[in-house]
């Protein structure tokens, strides 16, 4: 499942990335495989999205969230 | 005699770096550029007294905020260059890393990279007040042991721990012996090879050089070394992306271990709830935009109506000063140069200070509170459609005051293509230099009686001009989207910082610095132009000018009332015969289709340096025409002017609109062109910009003149 498919409020664990370039940037910002993230909100029109990771809020475009493979956590 | 040291300040964006910088240096700051690039280099002096009483004068260098040593934007290249190039002039004796304590994991990533460069480091963990609130407990001693560096808890905002940092700067700072992670193992041959070739203090430094070889300028002097290293990388098939990913993973692994041992979170408090509530409101699909528009409206109100009072005050002072000098100094060339050249030029600059100060106050407050990031967040989707970026909003808004700082603020846009497009269209936003032109022309061609009994007609026209500029910018961006090739990947990965109450001292210092830059940088150009203009309009070539000059002189010596018809006629003739007049005449055939005459031609020529020179030029031209009617303003004189061809007023509605549209679109600003050249690294973009905006201005003016004529 992709990070971009999650709805606001849903949590997931990062598994891998499909884009080498964005992978570097995202990992630098703390999005490490195994890390738990939560989608906190979507911007109007559903893009960009905002997630909490490592205790802060990070925003990215939907197309960027498309490159993050995640595993959803049921709450 | 104080001991002098150099100290670099590095940290993530939003970590409180500027607040700490201001707390350490106060108003003792200087802004310059890093050599070769336009990235602002802020330095300040911090005087510290050691426990033994020794005075240390530390030059603090504020490096642009970054999340990693791997550069991704022009700003982020600076920390890498300053810390890794042993020959650069800013190479620090001590580096202070500031970490956001509520965001420790991510902050420690950058910290661990710098520690591995084997440079003397102090870690300042900021926001301890917020950490207490959130229940984050850090064992600083243990953390210091684990990292092998001095760790100091501070709150830059509450001024806690600043003295401890100062004292730490006076003491010897040790270098961590052990690597945080072993970076040599990723590419042992390459690291050894580079360390054999050049002087590097650490394996990680060599690893960084290998990864960033193309960004490094200091190899320009030793091209043979660069070639050697390049072949070394090729021989060992050094894959920078793979290795960076490996390094990042390893660092976070070790950081997580360290955090588990040193950091405890007591009681799960999720931080201030109002921050989340505020986000619900400010990024709301309807209210988010309504509030943003309201904020913009407030900024416009401030710039265009509140700023009026101090501006009128400044105007009055200069008018008084002008007549004082005019009446009390002996008549002659010097008097004339002082009043009509230098003082007129100075007034033209200082009058803009209130507007610039207010605009930067607003921008600093919006940035400092964290609201600007939310604006980028809700605007990105819309801006992207036009080839722009969520972060283009800030430059476009700043462009309303002045395109120069606006273009500098595009550096936070990570994508090169969207950055270029933003740079290219920002000057179409109506800057404050166009304001005096609009004001003057509107007061001539638009009646002041209200529409529907309450809407100010002149204000309406003014607003429509700003909207025209905005739509021209958006439209041009949309056009350019198809022509500009992408050079790097476009992405929008951005932190949404917690909301803060603005730090007023930060806001104050920002205003002070920006106004200073405006006064001295833009000021020099405008003064120079005023003096050149004065010369061109009071001197002329050949017999004709001398003939008129002689007539004027003889009339003066005959002591005939200089207010006479004869004198006015001669003064106008003199201007026509001057160098400036010749230039206007030469330009006339080209601008006649737009409805402009040679007098406007002169103003167009002088406006190529800066638009606001228009009003000054018009004053000079019309005062040169009738010298002693000091009680009549330029506006009255321009309104009274009759077009000899039609027998009607020269400034008709068609001419006025044509002129305003021309000023709205044309690239008449040397400072902007200069800054675009520096930011884009060559003449290509400023030339394209100049031609594009010129063509747009000419064609639009032609069109509107023909419609309204």
Boltz contact constraints between the chains, C-beta under 6 A:
constraints:
  - contact:
      token1: [A, 20]
      token2: [B, 241]
      max_distance: 6.0
  - contact:
      token1: [A, 21]
      token2: [B, 489]
      max_distance: 6.0
  - contact:
      token1: [A, 24]
      token2: [B, 244]
      max_distance: 6.0
  - contact:
      token1: [A, 25]
      token2: [B, 493]
      max_distance: 6.0
  - contact:
      token1: [A, 27]
      token2: [B, 248]
      max_distance: 6.0
  - contact:
      token1: [A, 28]
      token2: [B, 67]
      max_distance: 6.0
  - contact:
      token1: [A, 28]
      token2: [B, 68]
      max_distance: 6.0
  - contact:
      token1: [A, 30]
      token2: [B, 106]
      max_distance: 6.0
  - contact:
      token1: [A, 32]
      token2: [B, 252]
      max_distance: 6.0
  - contact:
      token1: [A, 43]
      token2: [B, 377]
      max_distance: 6.0
  - contact:
      token1: [A, 43]
      token2: [B, 378]
      max_distance: 6.0
  - contact:
      token1: [A, 44]
      token2: [B, 285]
      max_distance: 6.0
  - contact:
      token1: [A, 44]
      token2: [B, 378]
      max_distance: 6.0
  - contact:
      token1: [A, 45]
      token2: [B, 381]
      max_distance: 6.0
  - contact:
      token1: [A, 47]
      token2: [B, 381]
      max_distance: 6.0
  - contact:
      token1: [A, 48]
      token2: [B, 380]
      max_distance: 6.0
  - contact:
      token1: [A, 50]
      token2: [B, 496]
      max_distance: 6.0
  - contact:
      token1: [A, 54]
      token2: [B, 105]
      max_distance: 6.0
  - contact:
      token1: [A, 54]
      token2: [B, 106]
      max_distance: 6.0
  - contact:
      token1: [A, 56]
      token2: [B, 103]
      max_distance: 6.0
  - contact:
      token1: [A, 57]
      token2: [B, 496]
      max_distance: 6.0
  - contact:
      token1: [A, 58]
      token2: [B, 495]
      max_distance: 6.0
  - contact:
      token1: [A, 59]
      token2: [B, 377]
      max_distance: 6.0
  - contact:
      token1: [A, 59]
      token2: [B, 494]
      max_distance: 6.0
  - contact:
      token1: [A, 59]
      token2: [B, 496]
      max_distance: 6.0
  - contact:
      token1: [A, 60]
      token2: [B, 493]
      max_distance: 6.0
  - contact:
      token1: [A, 61]
      token2: [B, 492]
      max_distance: 6.0
  - contact:
      token1: [A, 64]
      token2: [B, 491]
      max_distance: 6.0
